[in-house]
């Protein structure tokens, strides 16, 4: 039986929060939607799928790249309803809602290497890039950032004007952004100035310049939120100079310490993504271990994969 025939698709509301959460844990305790749901309703077009009044699916989408691309995020289907065409029906509903917008040409999404729909999605999409995923974990009591000495003056928070300068330089972009995309915290964008306000809503951008050439050599993106008693910190690294990246990591450990002192969390979880062509990764990953945290070698996810397809 094709359950999609009985599916009712509608816009998600704040009142749907419990129903959406009851779809289930889709990221093994790492799901961000529980604390980001209200923001998602603000940032995205969010839909739920219902069968007999029960919410069985959720999906979020928004237009990026000056209206050229539908970016989808946070898709999920309740166990027992998967593989029945429900998500495909919701995505078709999304496409149909944009059918009269002639600017729309592409659909993009990010998946990880353990995504249950991965192989099916790849048959319809083209892979644009792949990034490494590492998870750092630890208890607050083990976090000892003061053991690390660092010069943090080299790493500065970037403004929207700084990002415009970076995006306008083909030389910088070719070095920092493989595939001519930036994926701050799993949301993909082309390198267009119009995307900057969307990217900076909820994220902070950090950069270092080469003193001799005054050109950016490393860029990082951070975002943080609290899930239960855990501080989750997302760190996206762009660049390949391990020593320069290390300076960024030291800066972010300092920032983490400020967050820890201002909250009541009992544990830390850091998600890091970086390019496949990064230099000696132990150079910068080791600073987290020196601060008392450790790499989670039991994590199955080790890749972020960006997929795109042309729909017009």
C-alpha positions as a printed Julia matrix, in Angstrom:
312×3 Matrix{Float64}:
  0.0    0.0     0.0
  1.26   3.47   -0.89
  0.7    5.47    2.29
  1.33   8.69    0.36
 -2.21   8.31   -1.01
 -3.58   8.97    2.49
 -1.09  11.71    3.27
 -2.21  15.23    4.18
  0.55  17.83    3.71
  0.25  21.21    5.41
  2.36  24.01    6.84
  3.89  23.28   10.24
  2.93  25.41   13.24
  4.24  25.95   16.76
  1.43  23.71   18.0
  2.92  20.83   16.0
  6.09  20.78   18.11
  5.22  17.68   20.13
  4.02  15.8    17.08
  7.19  16.6    15.14
  9.38  15.56   18.07
  7.43  12.29   18.3
  8.58  11.4    14.78
 11.63  10.14   16.65
 15.33  10.6    17.19
 16.84  10.64   13.71
 20.43  11.48   14.69
 21.17   9.15   17.62
 20.71  11.78   20.33
 22.28  14.57   18.28
 19.12  16.03   16.8
 19.11  19.83   16.77
 15.45  20.33   15.83
 14.14  20.12   19.39
 15.87  23.41   20.28
 15.75  24.96   16.79
 12.13  24.27   15.91
 10.82  27.8    16.48
 13.74  29.26   14.5
 13.09  26.81   11.69
  9.52  28.06   11.43
 10.98  31.54   11.04
 13.83  30.71    8.65
 12.25  27.98    6.5
  9.01  26.92    4.89
  8.19  23.96    7.13
  5.71  21.2     6.3
  4.33  18.23    8.17
  2.77  15.13    6.68
 -0.21  13.61    8.49
 -1.95  10.26    8.17
 -5.23   9.86   10.08
 -4.35  12.98   12.08
 -0.94  11.68   13.17
  2.18  13.64   12.19
  4.46  11.12   10.43
  6.87  13.38    8.53
  8.54  16.77    8.57
 10.56  18.76    6.05
 11.94  22.3     5.85
 12.91  24.25    2.77
 13.84  27.76    1.67
 15.07  29.57   -1.41
 18.74  30.55   -1.55
 21.2   31.61   -4.25
 19.11  34.64   -5.34
 16.06  32.44   -5.77
 17.8   29.84   -7.95
 17.94  26.98   -5.44
 15.55  25.13   -3.15
 17.52  24.07   -0.08
 15.89  21.37    2.01
 16.77  20.47    5.59
 15.71  18.42    8.63
 13.72  15.89    6.57
 12.42  12.95    8.57
  9.77  10.21    8.43
  8.48   8.25   11.39
  9.63   4.65   11.76
  7.01   2.32   10.36
  6.11   4.83    7.64
  9.47   4.94    5.91
  9.93   3.67    2.38
  6.3    4.36    1.47
  6.79   7.42   -0.71
  5.89   9.92    2.01
  9.02  12.07    1.8
  8.91  12.0    -1.99
  5.32  13.28   -1.86
  6.31  16.13    0.45
  9.24  17.1    -1.79
  6.91  17.08   -4.81
  4.57  19.36   -2.87
  7.52  21.69   -2.23
  8.51  21.72   -5.91
  4.94  22.4    -6.99
  4.78  25.39   -4.63
  7.67  26.99   -6.55
  6.58  25.97  -10.04
  5.58  29.5   -11.07
  8.92  31.0    -9.97
 11.05  30.99  -13.11
 14.22  31.72  -11.11
 14.2   28.28   -9.47
 16.6   25.89  -11.2
 18.16  23.64   -8.57
 17.46  21.61   -5.46
 20.23  20.95   -2.92
 20.55  18.94    0.26
 23.23  17.58    2.53
 23.31  14.02    3.82
 25.79  11.99    5.84
 27.4    8.71    4.85
 25.0    6.68    7.02
 21.76   8.28    5.75
 19.17   5.55    5.22
 17.94   7.27    2.06
 21.46   7.99    0.8
 21.79   5.6    -2.14
 18.27   6.34   -3.33
 18.92  10.1    -3.21
 22.23   9.77   -5.04
 20.49   8.2    -8.01
 18.66  11.48   -8.62
 21.28  13.98   -7.47
 24.85  14.89   -8.42
 27.48  15.01   -5.69
 29.05  18.48   -5.49
 31.49  17.98   -2.62
 32.35  15.87    0.39
 33.69  16.99    3.78
 35.1   15.16    6.78
 33.05  15.01    9.98
 34.64  14.62   13.42
 32.92  14.66   16.81
 34.68  15.85   19.99
 33.08  15.02   23.34
 33.73  15.45   27.04
 32.36  16.27   30.45
 32.48  19.84   31.7
 34.57  18.71   34.65
 37.26  17.39   32.29
 37.41  20.56   30.18
 40.62  22.42   31.1
 41.15  25.14   28.48
 43.6   27.05   30.67
 46.2   24.37   30.01
 46.59  25.75   26.49
 48.55  28.89   25.68
 47.49  30.77   22.57
 47.69  34.05   20.72
 44.07  34.71   19.79
 44.56  38.13   18.24
 45.06  36.66   14.76
 41.53  35.26   14.58
 38.86  37.92   14.19
 35.09  37.75   13.83
 34.06  38.67   10.3
 31.38  41.13    9.26
 29.06  40.86    6.28
 31.38  43.29    4.46
 34.32  40.97    5.13
 32.38  38.07    3.63
 31.51  40.14    0.57
 35.21  40.87    0.09
 35.98  37.15    0.3
 33.22  36.14   -2.13
 34.38  38.73   -4.66
 37.9   37.26   -4.79
 38.1   34.28   -7.14
 41.58  33.5    -5.85
 40.48  33.28   -2.22
 37.32  31.35   -3.07
 39.2   28.78   -5.15
 41.46  28.05   -2.18
 38.86  28.06    0.58
 35.73  26.61   -1.02
 35.96  23.42   -3.13
 32.97  23.07   -5.43
 32.39  26.84   -5.15
 30.06  26.23   -2.22
 30.08  27.12    1.45
 28.2   24.8     3.81
 27.93  26.52    7.2
 26.64  23.87    9.58
 25.26  21.61    6.82
 23.33  24.32    4.92
 24.74  24.79    1.39
 25.07  28.09   -0.45
 26.71  29.39   -3.59
 29.26  32.14   -3.01
 26.84  35.02   -3.59
 26.59  38.23   -1.54
 22.81  37.82   -1.34
 23.26  34.64    0.71
 25.27  36.38    3.42
 22.31  37.58    5.57
 20.87  34.05    5.51
 24.19  32.51    6.53
 24.84  34.99    9.32
 21.43  34.43   10.92
 22.48  32.2    13.82
 26.11  31.68   12.78
 29.35  33.53   13.46
 32.17  33.74   10.91
 35.86  33.99   11.78
 38.9   34.7     9.62
 42.65  35.13    9.52
 44.62  37.08    6.94
 48.08  36.5     5.61
 50.04  39.5     6.93
 52.12  39.82    3.78
 49.41  39.55    1.14
 46.4   40.67    3.17
 44.4   37.72    1.84
 42.25  35.37    3.86
 43.87  31.99    4.43
 41.4   30.35    6.82
 37.73  30.86    7.57
 35.65  29.13   10.23
 31.93  29.17   11.01
 30.49  28.49   14.46
 27.06  27.95   15.96
 26.04  26.72   19.39
 22.93  25.69   21.28
 21.91  23.75   24.39
 20.29  20.31   24.13
 19.23  19.18   27.59
 22.35  19.55   29.74
 24.72  19.35   26.76
 26.41  22.27   25.02
 26.54  21.53   21.29
 29.09  23.53   19.32
 29.34  23.33   15.54
 32.63  24.26   13.87
 33.06  24.37   10.09
 36.61  24.85    8.83
 37.59  26.28    5.43
 41.24  26.25    4.45
 44.02  23.65    4.44
 46.84  25.17    6.53
 46.84  23.04    9.69
 48.85  25.58   11.72
 46.52  28.42   10.78
 43.49  26.23   11.51
 45.01  25.46   14.9
 44.85  29.17   15.79
 41.14  29.14   15.0
 40.59  26.06   17.16
 42.39  27.75   20.06
 40.17  30.8    19.65
 37.06  28.64   19.66
 38.18  26.74   22.75
 38.47  30.14   24.44
 34.93  30.98   23.26
 33.71  27.58   24.47
 35.08  28.33   27.91
 33.06  31.54   28.05
 29.9   29.61   27.12
 30.63  26.92   29.71
 31.1   29.48   32.48
 27.86  31.26   31.6
 25.69  28.12   31.56
 24.76  25.04   33.56
 25.7   22.32   31.07
 27.33  19.09   32.22
 28.83  17.96   28.89
 30.19  19.26   25.59
 29.75  17.93   22.07
 31.63  19.58   19.21
 30.85  18.75   15.58
 33.68  19.67   13.22
 33.64  19.55    9.42
 36.63  20.26    7.23
 37.91  19.77    3.68
 39.31  16.48    2.44
 42.54  18.27    1.49
 43.25  19.61    5.01
 46.87  19.34    6.1
 48.03  17.46    9.2
 44.69  17.29   11.01
 46.3   16.03   14.21
 47.89  19.49   14.53
 44.55  21.17   15.18
 42.49  18.26   16.54
 45.07  17.7    19.26
 44.32  21.08   20.86
 40.87  19.78   21.83
 42.43  16.71   23.41
 44.91  18.88   25.3
 41.96  20.77   26.76
 40.57  17.54   28.24
 38.14  16.57   25.48
 38.39  13.5    23.23
 37.56  12.39   19.7
 34.53  10.12   19.52
 35.91   7.22   17.48
 32.62   5.31   17.87
 30.72   7.79   15.68
 29.6    6.11   12.45
 29.1    9.39   10.6
 32.37  10.64    9.11
 31.3   12.46    5.96
 29.08  15.38    4.97
 27.94  15.0     1.36
 26.46  17.87   -0.66
 24.07  16.84   -3.42
 22.38  18.9    -6.11
 20.04  18.31   -9.0
 18.74  20.52  -11.76
 14.96  20.71  -11.76
 14.52  23.14  -14.64
